[in-house]
Amino acid sequence: MKKSQYDVVIVGGGLAGISAAAMLSDQGKKVALIERGKLGGRAMTINMKGFQFNFGAHAIYGRDQSYLTRMEQDLGLKLYWSDFTQMKAKYDLGEEVSVVPSNIGGLLQTKLLKGMDKFRFAYHILFTMIGFEKGDPNVSIKQWLDRKKVSPAVKEMMLNLASSNFFTGEPEKIPSDVFFGYYRRLFKTNIPVSYIQGGWKKLVEQFVHVIESNKGEIYTKNSVESVTIVDDKVTAVHTKKTTFMAKQFIFAIPPEELKRLFQESAINSELEGYTDYEPTYVMFYDIGLKKRIESPYTYIFDKDRQIFISDISYYDMEAAPPGGQLLQAIAYLKSNEINDPKEHERLKERIEDFYDKHYPGWRKHLVIPRVSKVAVVQAIKWTMHQRGLPTSFPQLPNVHFAGDWCQGEGQLSELSFSSSYKVCQRILEEEAARRGA
């Protein structure tokens, strides 16, 4: 069996793993990145009939404060952004639409809140921004709202925002400290949502360029089968053909895979509480149209049916052929719907009805549909009983964890980037401290 020695070995080539490989190789570390499938993980872009379909939630939230922006600056990534137009984001109220009040401009124009409720909502936004509203890790956001006797309209508004940004049909279960921590960052941003031109594919290509430019090594279609642990350190990981040895290891793979690899280790019992996650499931229904259907908004959310549509091609010029349009509909799946084919069909029909309402005539312009009836949009659903995996354990000090199932900041891809960034900083700081000593 071939043996190779590195400074850092990274297992898992999703957004967390590939960004960690780029950051560490850029700092002069000899890095190996091992991925059992294709790079990008759930963040993939597939070209079909000239349309670029992005798997996963193709949006970056709070770009001006995001960890991806830090990486972009640190690594010199060549990314081109298109920023979301906030006033084109609407709620479907049945007979009319209203502006989503996720900033002050939207708050003044929304029809969801009236009179004093607008001021009450503004009050909560202000107190969240300056850190007075922090929530409680032992109290759900619904319990917090009930205890504070928040008015019904403001409570509904806050839960609707949680549905939109946490990708959940059960926003009331979100821990209140997680809720306020997320919105403290989002309310401060000048750029609520952004899209990368060229989608996930462009981002993955940029990370790969950094890794290869710094002589990092990438191994795809290689599955890690076991780890070697000596005393309190991992010394190697093993694929069928190669043993990868290193001083430091980052595992950016799902909890169930971690449990398999570390079942005989000192952190086996620690992992037990973090491997029984319930992911956030949604149905994706993307449509590629040969002709653009003009609309006064680029995002429309039906809060009753828990469905929203985004006009991806409005922001990403590469998403559709000239004159065409790529629309993405996402519907939240509740626990009882995940394994029920009949519910899938009913939900698919509701999405088509929603398309009919806001993009009439789409059927005659349809070139290609892409339906994912049960898709994981995030590896952990934030509830009082589910918390992110720590990025390290003292029992194995040279092992680190990153991914959207780990402790970090933000939601969706930002959890991957923030956990990855912090792990890399810890590795670099520890090495600098050893050298100083």
C-alpha positions as CSV (number, residue, x, y, z in Angstrom):
1,M,0.0,0.0,0.0
2,K,1.3,3.5,-0.9
3,K,2.1,5.8,2.0
4,S,2.2,9.6,1.8
5,Q,3.0,12.2,4.4
6,Y,1.3,15.6,4.7
7,D,1.0,18.5,7.1
8,V,-2.8,18.3,7.0
9,V,-5.2,15.6,5.5
10,I,-8.8,16.7,4.9
11,V,-11.5,14.1,4.5
12,G,-14.5,15.3,2.6
13,G,-14.6,17.6,-0.5
14,G,-17.8,19.5,0.1
15,L,-17.8,23.3,0.7
16,A,-16.2,22.9,4.2
17,G,-13.4,20.5,3.1
18,I,-12.5,22.2,-0.1
19,S,-12.4,25.7,1.4
20,A,-10.2,24.4,4.3
21,A,-7.8,22.8,1.7
22,A,-7.6,26.1,-0.1
23,M,-6.9,28.2,3.0
24,L,-4.3,25.8,4.4
25,S,-2.5,25.2,1.1
26,D,-2.4,29.0,0.6
27,Q,-0.6,29.2,4.0
28,G,2.1,26.9,2.7
29,K,0.8,23.7,4.2
30,K,1.3,20.4,2.4
31,V,-2.4,19.3,2.0
32,A,-4.2,16.3,0.8
33,L,-8.0,16.5,0.1
34,I,-9.8,13.2,-0.1
35,E,-13.4,13.0,-1.5
36,R,-15.3,9.8,-2.1
37,G,-17.4,11.3,-4.9
38,K,-17.2,14.6,-6.8
39,L,-15.9,17.9,-5.3
40,G,-18.6,20.2,-4.0
41,G,-20.7,17.6,-2.1
42,R,-24.3,18.8,-2.2
43,A,-23.2,22.1,-3.7
44,M,-23.0,21.0,-7.3
45,T,-23.9,22.6,-10.6
46,I,-25.1,20.5,-13.5
47,N,-25.6,21.7,-17.0
48,M,-28.7,20.3,-18.8
49,K,-29.8,21.7,-22.2
50,G,-28.0,24.9,-21.6
51,F,-29.4,25.5,-18.1
52,Q,-27.2,25.4,-15.0
53,F,-29.1,23.7,-12.2
54,N,-27.5,24.3,-8.8
55,F,-28.1,21.6,-6.2
56,G,-28.4,22.9,-2.7
57,A,-29.6,26.3,-1.7
58,H,-27.8,28.5,-4.3
59,A,-27.5,31.7,-2.2
60,I,-25.1,33.4,0.1
61,Y,-26.7,35.3,3.0
62,G,-25.2,38.5,4.5
63,R,-22.3,38.5,2.0
64,D,-20.6,41.6,3.4
65,Q,-20.3,39.8,6.7
66,S,-19.9,36.3,5.5
67,Y,-16.9,34.0,6.0
68,L,-16.9,33.3,2.3
69,T,-16.1,37.0,1.7
70,R,-13.2,36.7,4.1
71,M,-11.9,33.7,2.1
72,E,-12.5,35.6,-1.1
73,Q,-10.3,38.4,0.1
74,D,-7.7,36.2,1.7
75,L,-7.3,33.8,-1.2
76,G,-7.8,36.3,-4.0
77,L,-10.8,34.4,-5.4
78,K,-12.1,35.7,-8.7
79,L,-15.9,35.7,-8.0
80,Y,-18.5,37.8,-9.6
81,W,-21.6,38.6,-7.6
82,S,-25.1,39.7,-8.2
83,D,-26.9,41.0,-5.2
84,F,-30.5,40.4,-4.3
85,T,-32.9,43.3,-4.8
86,Q,-34.7,43.4,-1.5
87,M,-37.7,45.3,-2.7
88,K,-38.4,42.6,-5.3
89,A,-38.9,40.0,-2.5
90,K,-42.6,39.5,-1.8
91,Y,-45.0,37.5,0.4
92,D,-48.1,36.0,-1.3
93,L,-51.1,37.0,0.9
94,G,-53.7,35.3,-1.3
95,E,-55.3,38.2,-3.1
96,E,-52.3,40.5,-3.0
97,V,-48.6,40.5,-2.4
98,S,-46.5,42.4,0.2
99,V,-42.9,43.4,0.7
100,V,-40.8,41.0,2.9
101,P,-39.9,43.2,5.9
102,S,-36.3,42.0,6.4
103,N,-34.9,45.5,6.4
104,I,-36.1,49.0,7.4
105,G,-37.3,49.8,3.8
106,G,-39.3,46.6,3.7
107,L,-40.7,47.2,7.1
108,L,-42.1,50.6,6.1
109,Q,-43.9,49.1,3.0
110,T,-45.1,45.7,4.3
111,K,-48.8,45.0,4.5
112,L,-48.3,42.2,6.9
113,L,-47.8,44.6,9.8
114,K,-50.0,47.5,10.6
115,G,-50.0,50.5,12.9
116,M,-48.1,49.9,16.2
117,D,-47.0,46.4,15.1
118,K,-44.6,48.0,12.7
119,F,-43.0,49.8,15.6
120,R,-43.0,46.7,17.8
121,F,-41.3,44.8,15.0
122,A,-38.7,47.6,14.5
123,Y,-38.1,47.5,18.3
124,H,-37.2,43.8,18.2
125,I,-35.0,44.4,15.1
126,L,-33.1,47.2,16.9
127,F,-32.6,45.3,20.1
128,T,-31.4,42.3,18.1
129,M,-28.9,44.4,16.2
130,I,-27.4,45.9,19.3
131,G,-27.3,42.6,21.2
132,F,-30.0,43.1,23.8
133,E,-32.1,40.3,22.4
134,K,-30.0,37.2,22.8
135,G,-32.5,34.5,23.5
136,D,-31.9,31.5,25.8
137,P,-30.3,28.2,24.6
138,N,-32.9,26.3,26.7
139,V,-35.9,28.1,25.3
140,S,-37.4,27.8,21.8
141,I,-38.2,30.9,19.8
142,K,-41.9,30.2,20.2
143,Q,-41.6,29.8,23.9
144,W,-39.6,33.1,24.0
145,L,-42.2,34.9,22.0
146,D,-45.0,33.6,24.3
147,R,-43.1,34.6,27.4
148,K,-42.5,38.1,26.1
149,K,-46.2,38.3,25.1
150,V,-45.2,39.5,21.7
151,S,-48.3,40.6,19.6
152,P,-49.7,37.9,17.3
153,A,-48.9,39.8,14.1
154,V,-45.2,40.4,15.1
155,K,-44.9,36.8,16.3
156,E,-46.2,35.5,13.0
157,M,-43.8,37.9,11.1
158,M,-40.8,36.7,13.1
159,L,-41.7,33.0,12.5
160,N,-42.2,33.6,8.8
161,L,-38.7,35.1,8.5
162,A,-37.3,32.1,10.3
163,S,-39.1,29.8,7.8
164,S,-37.5,31.7,4.9
165,N,-33.9,31.7,6.3
166,F,-33.6,28.5,8.3
167,F,-35.3,26.4,5.6
168,T,-37.8,24.8,7.9
169,G,-41.5,24.3,8.0
170,E,-41.3,24.2,11.8
171,P,-39.7,27.5,12.8
172,E,-41.2,27.5,16.2
173,K,-38.7,24.8,17.3
174,I,-35.6,26.8,16.6
175,P,-33.6,27.6,19.8
176,S,-34.1,31.3,20.6
177,D,-30.3,32.0,21.0
178,V,-29.7,30.5,17.5
179,F,-32.6,32.6,16.1
180,F,-31.3,35.9,17.5
181,G,-27.7,35.2,16.8
182,Y,-28.5,34.6,13.1
183,Y,-30.7,37.7,12.8
184,R,-28.2,39.9,14.6
185,R,-25.8,39.3,11.7
186,L,-28.5,39.4,9.0
187,F,-30.1,42.7,10.2
188,K,-26.7,44.4,10.1
189,T,-25.8,43.4,6.6
190,N,-26.1,45.7,3.6
191,I,-26.3,42.7,1.3
192,P,-29.0,40.3,2.5
193,V,-28.6,37.7,-0.3
194,S,-26.2,37.3,-3.1
195,Y,-25.6,34.9,-6.0
196,I,-22.3,33.8,-7.5
197,Q,-22.2,34.2,-11.3
198,G,-21.8,30.6,-12.6
199,G,-23.2,29.0,-9.5
200,W,-21.5,26.5,-7.2
201,K,-19.4,25.3,-10.1
202,K,-17.5,28.6,-10.3
203,L,-16.8,28.6,-6.6
204,V,-15.5,25.1,-6.6
205,E,-13.3,25.8,-9.5
206,Q,-11.8,28.8,-7.7
207,F,-11.0,26.7,-4.6
208,V,-9.4,24.0,-6.8
209,H,-7.3,26.6,-8.5
210,V,-5.9,27.8,-5.2
211,I,-5.2,24.3,-4.0
212,E,-3.4,23.2,-7.1
213,S,-1.5,26.5,-7.4
214,N,-0.1,25.8,-4.0
215,K,0.8,22.2,-4.8
216,G,-2.0,20.7,-2.8
217,E,-3.2,17.2,-3.8
218,I,-6.8,16.3,-4.5
219,Y,-8.0,12.7,-4.6
220,T,-11.6,12.2,-5.8
221,K,-13.5,8.9,-5.9
222,N,-11.5,7.8,-2.9
223,S,-13.3,6.6,0.2
224,V,-11.6,6.6,3.6
225,E,-12.2,3.2,5.1
226,S,-10.4,3.5,8.5
227,V,-8.3,5.6,10.7
228,T,-5.2,4.8,12.8
229,I,-5.1,6.2,16.3
230,V,-1.9,6.1,18.5
231,D,-2.3,7.3,22.1
232,D,-4.4,10.4,21.8
233,K,-3.8,11.3,18.1
234,V,-4.9,10.2,14.7
235,T,-1.7,9.3,12.7
236,A,-3.2,8.1,9.4
237,V,-6.3,7.6,7.4
238,H,-6.6,4.7,4.9
239,T,-8.2,4.2,1.5
240,K,-8.0,1.0,-0.5
241,K,-4.8,2.0,-2.1
242,T,-3.2,4.7,0.0
243,T,-2.3,5.5,3.6
244,F,-2.4,9.2,4.2
245,M,-0.3,10.3,7.2
246,A,-0.3,13.8,8.7
247,K,0.2,16.0,11.8
248,Q,-3.4,17.4,11.6
249,F,-6.7,16.0,10.3
250,I,-9.9,17.7,9.3
251,F,-13.0,15.6,8.8
252,A,-15.6,17.4,6.8
253,I,-17.9,14.4,6.4
254,P,-21.5,13.8,7.7
255,P,-22.0,12.6,11.3
256,E,-23.0,9.1,10.4
257,E,-19.7,8.6,8.5
258,L,-17.8,10.0,11.5
259,K,-19.5,7.5,13.8
260,R,-18.3,4.7,11.5
261,L,-14.7,5.8,11.4
262,F,-14.4,6.7,15.1
263,Q,-16.5,3.9,16.7
264,E,-13.5,2.4,18.5
265,S,-12.0,5.8,19.5
266,A,-12.0,7.9,22.6
267,I,-14.6,10.2,21.1
268,N,-17.1,7.5,20.2
269,S,-19.4,8.3,23.2
270,E,-19.1,12.1,22.4
271,L,-20.2,11.5,18.8
272,E,-23.3,9.5,19.9
273,G,-25.2,12.6,20.8
274,Y,-24.4,14.2,17.4
275,T,-25.0,11.4,15.0
276,D,-28.8,11.0,15.3
277,Y,-29.5,14.2,13.4
278,E,-32.7,14.9,11.5
279,P,-31.7,16.8,8.3
280,T,-33.8,19.6,6.8
281,Y,-35.6,18.1,3.9
282,V,-37.2,20.0,1.0
283,M,-38.6,19.4,-2.4
284,F,-36.8,21.2,-5.3
285,Y,-38.8,21.9,-8.5
286,D,-36.7,23.8,-10.9
287,I,-37.9,24.7,-14.4
288,G,-35.9,25.9,-17.4
289,L,-37.9,28.1,-19.8
290,K,-37.0,29.0,-23.4
291,K,-38.6,32.4,-22.9
292,R,-38.5,34.7,-20.0
293,I,-41.8,35.5,-18.2
294,E,-41.5,39.0,-16.8
295,S,-42.5,39.5,-13.1
296,P,-42.4,42.4,-10.7
297,Y,-40.6,40.3,-8.2
298,T,-37.7,37.8,-8.1
299,Y,-38.7,36.0,-4.9
300,I,-42.2,35.1,-3.9
301,F,-43.1,33.2,-0.7
302,D,-46.4,31.6,0.2
303,K,-46.3,31.4,3.9
304,D,-49.4,29.2,4.2
305,R,-48.2,26.6,1.8
306,Q,-44.5,27.0,2.8
307,I,-43.4,27.3,-0.8
308,F,-41.2,29.9,-2.4
309,I,-39.9,30.6,-5.9
310,S,-36.7,32.4,-6.8
311,D,-35.8,33.7,-10.3
312,I,-32.3,32.4,-10.4
313,S,-31.6,33.6,-13.9
314,Y,-32.4,37.2,-12.9
315,Y,-29.3,37.2,-10.7
316,D,-27.1,34.6,-12.4
317,M,-26.5,35.5,-16.0
318,E,-25.0,32.1,-16.7
319,A,-28.0,30.1,-15.4
320,A,-30.1,30.1,-18.6
321,P,-29.4,30.4,-22.3
322,P,-30.0,33.9,-23.9
323,G,-33.7,34.8,-23.7
324,G,-34.4,31.9,-21.3
325,Q,-35.2,31.8,-17.7
326,L,-34.4,29.4,-14.8
327,L,-36.8,29.4,-11.9
328,Q,-36.3,27.5,-8.6
329,A,-39.2,26.5,-6.4
330,I,-38.5,25.0,-2.9
331,A,-41.1,23.6,-0.6
332,Y,-40.5,22.5,3.0
333,L,-41.2,18.9,3.9
334,K,-42.6,18.1,7.3
335,S,-41.7,14.9,9.1
336,N,-44.8,13.0,8.0
337,E,-44.2,13.9,4.4
338,I,-40.6,12.8,3.9
339,N,-41.4,9.1,3.1
340,D,-44.9,9.5,1.7
341,P,-45.0,9.3,-2.2
342,K,-48.6,10.5,-2.2
343,E,-47.6,13.6,-0.2
344,H,-44.8,14.2,-2.7
345,E,-47.3,14.2,-5.6
346,R,-49.6,16.5,-3.8
347,L,-46.8,18.9,-3.0
348,K,-45.6,18.8,-6.6
349,E,-49.0,19.8,-7.8
350,R,-49.2,22.7,-5.3
351,I,-45.8,23.9,-6.6
352,E,-47.1,23.8,-10.2
353,D,-50.2,25.7,-9.1
354,F,-47.9,28.3,-7.5
355,Y,-46.0,28.6,-10.8
356,D,-49.3,29.0,-12.6
357,K,-50.3,31.8,-10.4
358,H,-47.1,33.9,-10.6
359,Y,-45.6,32.8,-13.9
360,P,-48.6,32.1,-16.1
361,G,-47.8,30.4,-19.4
362,W,-44.7,28.6,-18.0
363,R,-45.8,25.2,-19.3
364,K,-45.8,26.2,-22.9
365,H,-42.2,27.6,-22.6
366,L,-40.9,24.6,-20.6
367,V,-37.6,23.1,-21.9
368,I,-36.6,21.0,-18.9
369,P,-37.9,20.4,-15.4
370,R,-35.7,19.1,-12.5
371,V,-37.6,17.7,-9.6
372,S,-35.9,16.4,-6.4
373,K,-38.7,15.1,-4.3
374,V,-36.7,14.6,-1.1
375,A,-33.5,16.7,-0.9
376,V,-31.3,17.5,2.0
377,V,-30.7,21.2,2.1
378,Q,-28.9,21.2,5.4
379,A,-27.5,18.3,7.4
380,I,-29.0,19.5,10.7
381,K,-32.5,20.8,11.4
382,W,-32.1,23.4,14.2
383,T,-34.4,22.4,17.1
384,M,-34.1,22.3,20.9
385,H,-32.9,18.7,20.7
386,Q,-30.4,19.2,17.8
387,R,-27.2,21.2,18.2
388,G,-24.2,21.5,16.0
389,L,-21.2,19.1,16.4
390,P,-18.2,20.8,18.1
391,T,-15.3,21.4,15.8
392,S,-12.9,19.6,18.1
393,F,-12.7,17.3,21.2
394,P,-9.9,17.3,23.7
395,Q,-9.6,13.5,23.6
396,L,-8.1,13.8,20.0
397,P,-6.4,17.2,19.9
398,N,-5.1,16.9,16.3
399,V,-8.6,16.1,14.9
400,H,-11.0,18.8,13.7
401,F,-14.5,18.8,12.3
402,A,-16.2,21.1,9.8
403,G,-19.4,21.2,7.8
404,D,-23.0,22.4,8.0
405,W,-23.7,19.9,10.8
406,C,-21.0,21.6,13.0
407,Q,-21.0,24.6,15.4
408,G,-20.5,27.8,13.5
409,E,-22.3,31.0,12.4
410,G,-25.1,31.5,9.9
411,Q,-27.1,28.9,8.1
412,L,-26.7,26.6,5.1
413,S,-23.4,27.1,3.3
414,E,-22.3,29.8,5.9
415,L,-22.1,27.0,8.5
416,S,-19.7,25.2,6.3
417,F,-17.6,28.2,5.7
418,S,-17.6,29.5,9.3
419,S,-16.7,26.1,10.8
420,S,-14.0,25.6,8.2
421,Y,-12.5,29.0,8.7
422,K,-12.3,28.7,12.4
423,V,-10.7,25.2,12.2
424,C,-8.0,26.5,9.9
425,Q,-7.3,29.5,12.1
426,R,-7.0,27.1,15.1
427,I,-4.5,24.9,13.2
428,L,-2.4,27.8,12.1
429,E,-2.5,29.5,15.6
430,E,-1.5,26.3,17.3
431,E,1.5,25.8,15.0
432,A,2.6,29.4,15.5
433,A,2.4,28.9,19.3
434,R,4.5,25.7,19.1
435,R,7.1,27.6,17.0
436,G,7.1,30.5,19.5
437,A,7.6,28.1,22.4
